Amino acid sequence: MGKFVMKAVKTGVKFVLKATNGQVILDSEVYSGEAACLNGIDSVRRCCTGGIEDQTVENFEELTHPKFEVYLDKAGQYRFRLKAKNGQIIGVSEGYQTHDNCINGIESVKANAPEAELIREDLEPAE
């Protein structure tokens, strides 16, 4: 089973989604506090069923939100971002060497996010 790991950073709180093997498959923005970060995690759980908009192919079909967007970064690596129903980015991937590995990353988010346990690192206990 995957894990959402919430942790404090210098400017707030963020989360990563880790696959069963411990590899990070989705990274969040930095949130102002724990409540906002928890909302982000809930949004990933709700939106991870979205379709895949592959922007690396010509004449790709634009999908409605929520969705995963596959794109090439400046270094030529494949990446994806998960967008919520309102169009905001709620998580991004690492760079992948191949398109297939990028799609596998999306499938891993879809498989792990709905039931992933929540781990709090370096945070005060929830009240």
Backbone as a chain_set.jsonl record, in Angstrom:
{"seq": "MGKFVMKAVKTGVKFVLKATNGQVILDSEVYSGEAACLNGIDSVRRCCTGGIEDQTVENFEELTHPKFEVYLDKAGQYRFRLKAKNGQIIGVSEGYQTHDNCINGIESVKANAPEAELIREDLEPAE", "coords": {"N": [[0.843, -1.185, 0.0], [0.467, 2.271, -0.725], [1.837, 5.424, 0.541], [1.024, 8.58, 1.862], [3.182, 11.039, 2.705], [3.483, 13.51, 4.921], [5.229, 16.469, 5.619], [7.055, 18.959, 7.442], [8.456, 21.863, 6.006], [10.795, 24.547, 5.367], [9.166, 26.717, 4.597], [6.536, 25.976, 5.071], [4.192, 23.314, 4.797], [4.311, 20.161, 3.17], [3.525, 17.385, 0.96], [4.416, 14.072, -0.099], [3.635, 11.419, -2.303], [4.191, 8.088, -1.894], [4.993, 5.054, -3.517], [4.282, 1.531, -3.018], [6.817, 0.385, -2.994], [8.32, 2.355, -1.878], [9.215, 4.416, -3.484], [9.051, 7.807, -4.535], [6.235, 9.062, -6.09], [4.62, 11.201, -6.579], [4.679, 14.666, -6.005], [3.975, 17.402, -3.926], [2.966, 20.908, -3.901], [4.147, 23.537, -1.701], [2.339, 24.047, 1.185], [0.53, 26.398, 3.256], [-0.123, 25.484, 5.784], [-0.952, 22.631, 7.917], [-3.699, 21.926, 7.615], [-4.379, 22.88, 5.053], [-2.631, 21.333, 3.557], [-3.613, 18.762, 4.074], [-6.052, 19.027, 2.763], [-5.082, 19.132, 0.166], [-4.103, 16.509, -0.109], [-6.522, 15.097, 0.097], [-7.677, 16.039, -2.223], [-6.016, 14.876, -4.167], [-6.706, 12.188, -3.768], [-9.396, 12.267, -4.613], [-9.164, 13.119, -7.268], [-7.499, 11.436, -8.691], [-8.54, 9.638, -10.431], [-8.851, 10.711, -12.857], [-8.557, 11.271, -16.438], [-5.891, 10.805, -18.904], [-4.101, 13.263, -20.402], [-2.162, 13.49, -23.04], [0.272, 15.469, -23.799], [2.482, 15.227, -25.33], [2.112, 14.27, -27.796], [1.201, 14.949, -31.196], [-1.601, 17.003, -31.986], [-3.087, 16.372, -29.659], [-5.8, 15.248, -27.571], [-7.684, 17.481, -25.733], [-8.566, 17.197, -22.417], [-11.164, 17.377, -19.914], [-10.989, 18.702, -16.572], [-10.887, 16.744, -13.556], [-7.485, 15.77, -14.362], [-4.587, 14.029, -15.63], [-1.695, 15.451, -16.9], [0.601, 14.792, -19.365], [3.844, 15.699, -20.257], [6.784, 17.102, -21.888], [9.744, 18.088, -20.292], [12.15, 20.833, -19.981], [14.578, 19.558, -20.144], [14.071, 17.451, -21.739], [12.858, 15.274, -20.616], [10.166, 13.079, -19.69], [7.302, 14.037, -17.92], [4.618, 14.259, -15.507], [1.688, 15.988, -14.426], [-0.812, 16.351, -11.975], [-3.982, 17.617, -12.195], [-6.523, 19.37, -10.505], [-10.168, 19.503, -10.219], [-10.688, 22.215, -10.493], [-8.656, 23.063, -12.08], [-6.221, 23.607, -10.91], [-2.832, 22.728, -10.207], [-2.078, 19.888, -8.395], [-0.184, 18.064, -7.833], [3.039, 16.879, -8.889], [5.255, 14.967, -10.989], [8.426, 13.197, -10.915], [11.145, 13.42, -13.3], [11.06, 11.322, -16.161], [12.802, 8.95, -18.18], [11.578, 7.624, -20.272], [8.509, 7.503, -22.153], [6.749, 5.398, -21.564], [7.521, 4.737, -18.915], [6.695, 7.056, -17.615], [3.909, 6.941, -17.958], [3.49, 4.623, -16.486], [4.085, 5.667, -13.977], [1.876, 7.362, -13.57], [-0.156, 5.428, -13.506], [0.602, 4.169, -11.178], [0.117, 6.192, -9.274], [-2.671, 6.295, -9.528], [-3.286, 3.748, -8.568], [-2.246, 3.719, -5.958], [-2.964, 6.086, -4.488], [-5.796, 6.244, -3.621], [-6.139, 4.56, -1.306], [-3.962, 5.056, 0.262], [-2.009, 5.271, 3.209], [-1.654, 7.797, 5.761], [1.196, 9.428, 6.763], [2.877, 11.283, 9.168], [5.615, 13.3, 9.257], [7.975, 14.872, 11.274], [6.09, 16.663, 12.324], [3.798, 18.29, 14.529], [1.768, 16.295, 16.689], [-1.52, 15.444, 15.54], [-4.46, 17.085, 16.652]], "CA": [[0.0, 0.0, 0.0], [1.207, 3.51, -0.787], [1.814, 6.301, 1.707], [1.185, 10.02, 1.779], [4.072, 11.472, 3.773], [3.4, 14.957, 5.159], [6.362, 16.922, 6.414], [7.298, 20.397, 7.535], [9.606, 22.429, 5.304], [11.061, 25.9, 5.874], [8.117, 27.695, 4.287], [5.193, 25.455, 5.298], [3.998, 21.871, 4.887], [4.09, 19.543, 1.864], [3.414, 15.932, 0.995], [4.783, 13.244, -1.241], [2.974, 10.119, -2.363], [5.162, 7.033, -2.153], [4.456, 3.753, -3.924], [4.544, 0.435, -2.085], [8.256, 0.148, -2.934], [8.964, 3.503, -1.241], [9.595, 5.432, -4.463], [8.164, 8.971, -4.622], [5.565, 9.099, -7.395], [3.932, 12.485, -6.729], [5.216, 15.664, -5.079], [3.035, 18.526, -3.84], [3.459, 22.246, -3.64], [4.252, 23.828, -0.266], [1.104, 24.636, 1.703], [0.737, 27.295, 4.395], [-0.289, 24.763, 7.041], [-1.37, 21.232, 7.841], [-5.068, 21.786, 7.113], [-4.334, 23.059, 3.601], [-1.934, 20.167, 3.02], [-4.574, 17.653, 4.13], [-6.997, 19.261, 1.665], [-4.381, 18.729, -1.05], [-4.101, 15.04, -0.139], [-7.894, 14.691, -0.233], [-7.893, 16.356, -3.632], [-5.354, 13.826, -4.946], [-7.54, 10.982, -3.668], [-10.603, 12.457, -5.431], [-8.884, 13.441, -8.672], [-6.563, 10.508, -9.328], [-9.25, 8.804, -11.403], [-8.959, 11.472, -14.092], [-7.937, 10.738, -17.648], [-4.516, 11.199, -19.225], [-3.954, 14.148, -21.563], [-0.758, 13.324, -23.459], [0.67, 16.659, -24.551], [3.702, 14.939, -26.09], [1.736, 13.825, -29.14], [0.588, 15.979, -32.028], [-3.06, 17.058, -31.997], [-3.621, 15.637, -28.506], [-7.153, 15.59, -27.157], [-7.762, 18.193, -24.459], [-9.555, 16.613, -21.518], [-11.645, 18.23, -18.83], [-10.396, 18.418, -15.26], [-9.491, 16.492, -13.213], [-6.735, 15.008, -15.364], [-3.135, 13.976, -15.616], [-1.103, 15.996, -18.114], [1.943, 14.296, -19.675], [4.549, 16.706, -21.052], [8.242, 17.035, -21.899], [10.344, 19.239, -19.618], [13.226, 21.486, -20.742], [15.679, 18.604, -20.313], [13.625, 16.387, -22.63], [12.323, 14.146, -19.861], [8.716, 13.008, -19.566], [6.769, 14.327, -16.589], [3.176, 14.457, -15.467], [1.122, 16.773, -13.329], [-2.219, 16.052, -11.704], [-4.745, 18.848, -12.031], [-7.808, 19.211, -9.819], [-11.358, 19.907, -10.971], [-10.634, 23.66, -10.757], [-7.519, 23.327, -12.953], [-4.979, 23.818, -10.162], [-1.908, 21.602, -10.109], [-2.031, 19.389, -7.012], [0.976, 17.194, -7.687], [3.889, 16.716, -10.068], [6.121, 13.788, -10.947], [9.824, 13.335, -11.255], [11.374, 13.245, -14.721], [11.228, 9.948, -16.615], [13.524, 8.839, -19.446], [10.713, 7.111, -21.34], [7.077, 7.752, -22.087], [6.133, 4.265, -20.866], [7.761, 4.873, -17.476], [5.849, 8.155, -17.154], [2.549, 6.399, -17.868], [3.511, 3.717, -15.331], [4.013, 6.523, -12.791], [0.472, 7.766, -13.434], [-0.914, 4.252, -13.073], [0.954, 3.942, -9.782], [-0.654, 7.164, -8.493], [-4.066, 5.839, -9.539], [-3.408, 2.541, -7.753], [-1.823, 3.925, -4.571], [-3.534, 7.244, -3.789], [-7.084, 6.117, -2.939], [-6.073, 3.875, -0.01], [-2.66, 5.306, 0.894], [-2.055, 5.726, 4.6], [-1.06, 9.107, 5.998], [2.311, 9.45, 7.697], [3.3, 12.653, 9.498], [7.017, 13.378, 9.646], [8.414, 16.164, 11.827], [4.937, 17.529, 12.578], [3.175, 18.117, 15.836], [0.648, 15.343, 16.601], [-2.835, 16.025, 15.241], [-5.333, 17.199, 17.835]], "C": [[0.884, 1.243, 0.0], [1.058, 4.332, 0.483], [1.867, 7.758, 1.267], [2.06, 10.41, 2.961], [4.017, 13.001, 3.818], [4.584, 15.366, 6.006], [6.482, 18.438, 6.371], [8.538, 20.739, 6.71], [9.738, 23.871, 5.773], [9.882, 26.854, 5.701], [6.7, 27.178, 4.507], [5.178, 23.946, 5.448], [3.755, 21.335, 3.478], [3.908, 18.052, 2.041], [4.044, 15.322, -0.241], [3.94, 11.989, -1.153], [4.034, 9.11, -2.74], [4.437, 5.751, -2.531], [4.817, 2.715, -2.863], [6.037, 0.179, -1.916], [9.033, 1.318, -2.322], [9.371, 4.613, -2.186], [8.57, 6.566, -4.483], [7.569, 9.015, -6.031], [4.801, 10.403, -7.631], [4.42, 13.417, -5.638], [4.283, 16.878, -5.095], [3.764, 19.867, -3.822], [3.641, 22.393, -2.13], [2.986, 24.561, 0.15], [1.417, 25.466, 2.938], [0.63, 26.578, 5.733], [-0.798, 23.362, 6.814], [-2.763, 21.06, 7.243], [-5.099, 21.908, 5.589], [-3.661, 21.867, 2.933], [-2.857, 18.945, 3.012], [-5.634, 17.794, 3.044], [-6.377, 18.852, 0.33], [-4.356, 17.218, -1.211], [-5.49, 14.517, -0.503], [-8.197, 14.942, -1.706], [-7.219, 15.327, -4.537], [-6.203, 12.561, -4.934], [-8.764, 11.085, -4.583], [-10.299, 12.54, -6.925], [-8.014, 12.424, -9.399], [-7.241, 9.553, -10.309], [-9.38, 9.501, -12.753], [-8.238, 10.808, -15.257], [-6.53, 11.264, -17.841], [-4.526, 12.017, -20.51], [-2.479, 14.139, -21.95], [-0.352, 14.471, -24.376], [1.954, 16.45, -25.349], [3.392, 14.447, -27.501], [1.057, 14.968, -29.884], [-0.932, 15.865, -31.982], [-3.693, 16.262, -30.845], [-5.012, 16.138, -28.162], [-7.107, 16.288, -25.801], [-8.897, 17.61, -23.632], [-10.023, 17.636, -20.503], [-10.961, 17.808, -17.531], [-11.35, 17.56, -14.445], [-8.816, 15.632, -14.283], [-5.254, 14.993, -15.021], [-2.663, 14.561, -16.939], [0.316, 15.454, -18.249], [2.599, 15.331, -20.579], [6.047, 16.433, -21.009], [8.79, 18.275, -21.202], [11.493, 19.793, -20.468], [14.403, 20.56, -21.002], [15.303, 17.44, -21.227], [13.116, 15.143, -21.914], [10.799, 14.238, -19.803], [8.331, 13.254, -18.11], [5.253, 14.342, -16.678], [2.825, 15.345, -14.291], [-0.341, 16.38, -13.207], [-2.918, 17.371, -11.444], [-6.111, 18.525, -11.437], [-8.949, 19.665, -10.72], [-11.347, 21.381, -11.336], [-9.438, 24.047, -11.622], [-6.206, 23.562, -12.238], [-4.138, 22.553, -10.148], [-1.841, 21.176, -8.648], [-0.89, 18.414, -6.784], [1.719, 17.063, -8.993], [4.789, 15.504, -9.876], [7.576, 14.196, -11.068], [9.947, 13.252, -12.771], [11.613, 11.781, -15.044], [11.946, 9.954, -17.957], [12.615, 8.418, -20.596], [9.25, 7.459, -21.074], [6.381, 6.646, -21.296], [6.325, 4.358, -19.356], [6.913, 5.984, -16.877], [4.408, 7.67, -16.985], [2.447, 5.423, -16.7], [3.44, 4.495, -14.024], [2.586, 6.983, -12.523], [-0.359, 6.604, -12.918], [-0.619, 3.92, -11.615], [0.238, 4.927, -8.863], [-2.101, 6.697, -8.391], [-4.273, 4.641, -8.62], [-3.158, 2.815, -6.264], [-2.588, 5.013, -3.821], [-4.831, 6.971, -3.038], [-7.008, 5.527, -1.534], [-4.776, 4.138, 0.747], [-2.836, 5.797, 2.329], [-1.348, 7.072, 4.714], [0.0, 8.983, 7.08], [2.699, 10.911, 7.916], [4.747, 12.605, 9.97], [7.309, 14.784, 10.16], [7.276, 17.152, 12.004], [4.443, 17.287, 13.976], [2.045, 17.108, 15.686], [-0.671, 16.065, 16.342], [-3.687, 16.046, 16.507], [-6.716, 16.701, 17.527]], "O": [[1.929, 1.266, 0.65], [0.277, 4.002, 1.374], [2.661, 8.124, 0.401], [1.705, 10.133, 4.107], [4.443, 13.685, 2.887], [4.915, 14.703, 6.989], [6.074, 19.098, 5.415], [9.53, 20.009, 6.713], [8.878, 24.364, 6.503], [9.631, 27.7, 6.559], [5.743, 27.872, 4.164], [6.024, 23.365, 6.128], [3.072, 21.976, 2.679], [4.109, 17.514, 3.131], [4.184, 15.967, -1.28], [3.575, 11.548, -0.063], [4.698, 9.243, -3.769], [3.409, 5.404, -1.95], [5.566, 3.0, -1.929], [6.484, -0.199, -0.833], [10.262, 1.278, -2.254], [9.832, 5.661, -1.734], [7.365, 6.318, -4.452], [8.292, 9.006, -7.027], [4.382, 10.681, -8.755], [4.561, 13.013, -4.483], [3.856, 17.324, -6.16], [4.99, 19.94, -3.74], [3.324, 21.477, -1.371], [2.607, 25.565, -0.453], [2.442, 25.265, 3.589], [1.227, 27.015, 6.717], [-1.046, 22.948, 5.682], [-2.986, 20.146, 6.449], [-5.77, 21.127, 4.915], [-4.081, 21.441, 1.857], [-2.873, 18.185, 2.044], [-6.069, 16.797, 2.467], [-7.056, 18.295, -0.532], [-4.56, 16.7, -2.309], [-5.62, 13.601, -1.316], [-8.888, 14.154, -2.352], [-7.782, 14.943, -5.562], [-6.398, 11.933, -5.974], [-9.129, 10.117, -5.249], [-11.09, 12.081, -7.75], [-7.813, 12.542, -10.608], [-6.567, 8.745, -10.949], [-9.955, 8.943, -13.688], [-7.422, 9.905, -15.075], [-6.037, 12.066, -17.048], [-4.911, 11.524, -21.571], [-1.648, 14.721, -21.254], [-0.606, 14.439, -25.58], [2.459, 17.383, -25.973], [4.301, 14.233, -28.304], [0.425, 15.835, -29.282], [-1.48, 14.764, -31.943], [-4.697, 15.573, -31.028], [-5.36, 17.289, -28.423], [-6.559, 15.752, -24.838], [-10.04, 17.538, -24.084], [-9.354, 18.641, -20.264], [-10.429, 16.704, -17.417], [-12.559, 17.66, -14.651], [-9.468, 14.877, -15.005], [-4.749, 15.809, -14.25], [-3.183, 14.197, -17.994], [1.139, 15.634, -17.352], [1.995, 15.79, -21.548], [6.521, 15.635, -20.2], [8.353, 19.39, -21.486], [11.772, 19.277, -21.55], [15.143, 20.749, -21.967], [16.116, 16.546, -21.465], [12.961, 14.086, -22.525], [10.222, 15.325, -19.859], [8.966, 12.737, -17.191], [4.676, 14.426, -17.762], [3.558, 15.439, -13.307], [-1.017, 16.113, -14.2], [-2.504, 18.147, -10.583], [-6.762, 17.549, -11.811], [-8.73, 20.147, -11.831], [-11.916, 21.776, -12.354], [-9.222, 25.232, -11.875], [-5.171, 23.705, -12.889], [-4.667, 21.443, -10.085], [-1.58, 21.995, -7.767], [-0.656, 17.985, -5.654], [1.126, 17.126, -10.07], [5.049, 15.074, -8.752], [7.909, 15.36, -11.289], [8.948, 13.035, -13.457], [12.289, 11.076, -14.293], [11.733, 10.846, -18.777], [12.838, 8.797, -21.745], [8.829, 7.675, -19.938], [5.523, 6.923, -20.458], [5.394, 4.087, -18.597], [6.457, 5.863, -15.74], [3.767, 7.963, -15.975], [1.435, 5.396, -16.001], [2.81, 4.044, -13.067], [2.139, 6.992, -11.376], [-1.169, 6.767, -12.006], [-1.497, 3.442, -10.897], [-0.205, 4.543, -7.781], [-2.689, 6.7, -7.309], [-5.311, 4.527, -7.968], [-3.796, 2.202, -5.408], [-2.836, 4.868, -2.624], [-4.969, 7.427, -1.903], [-7.75, 5.959, -0.652], [-4.519, 3.502, 1.769], [-3.697, 6.627, 2.618], [-0.54, 7.434, 3.859], [-0.269, 8.492, 8.176], [2.832, 11.677, 6.961], [5.064, 11.948, 10.962], [6.923, 15.77, 9.534], [7.475, 18.357, 11.852], [4.642, 16.213, 14.544], [1.412, 17.07, 14.631], [-0.906, 17.157, 16.858], [-3.629, 15.128, 17.325], [-7.586, 16.718, 18.398]]}, "num_chains": 1, "name": "protein.A"}
